């Protein structure tokens, strides 16, 4: 597979921490970044099927309404307690 160079700009502290992490894992920083990008970009067939299933779900309106009631209750409690 052909490789291409990439220049990126990141915070100094992040770069140093990434270098230490790569050193501990005994991998190059380049391969660490490449492997991470693969996890973000590529979706396995199993993951795709699961995401498709979730997209097809139609939640019960009662469950949604109950969730909104709980959220409203807890938000009210936070305001009441000064949070």
N, C-alpha and C positions, 0 to 999 in steps of 0.2 A: 504494500500500500504506500502510496506517495505521501510524504510529509511536507507541510508548509510551515514556515516560521511565522510567529505571531508576536507582536509587541503589545503589551498591555500596561496600563498605568493603575497602580494600586497604592494604598497608604503604606508608608515605610514600615510601620509597626506590624501590619498584616503580612508584609513580605518577609520580615524577619521571623515571625511566628510560623509562617508556611515553610520556610527553609528549615527551621528546627524540626518541624513535624515530618517533613520529607526525609531528613537525616535519620530521625528515630525509626522511621518505617523502612529505611534503606532503599529509597526510590528517588529518582530525580524529581525536581520540582515540575519539570515539563510533563513527565509521565503522570504525576499526581493530578495536575490540572486536566490532562487529557482524559484520564479515567473518570474524573468527576463530570466533565462535560458529556461523556458517553452516558452516564447515568441520567443526565438531564434530558438529553436529546433523543436517545433511543428508548422506545417503549416495547417491552416484550409482548408477545401475543397474549400471554396470560393477563398482563396488566391492561392491555387494550380491551380484552373481553370483560374484565371487571369494571373498567371505566364505562364501557358501553352499557353494562347492566345497571350501574348506578344512575346513568343518564335516563334510563327507561323507568326508573322507580317513580311511583306517584304516591307520595306520603298521604296518609289519612288526614283530612282537614282537621279532625278533632285533635290529633297529636300536635299539629302546627299551632292550633289555637291554645292548647295547654302550654306549649313551650313559650308562646308570647305572654301568657298570663304569668308564668314563673319568672320570666325575664323582667316584666313590669314590677312584680312583687319585689324582687331582689334589687332592682334599680331604686325603687322607693325606699327600701331599707337602707341602702347605701346613702341616699340623700338625708334620710332621717338621722342616721348615725354620724353624718358629717364626712363621709368618704368621697 
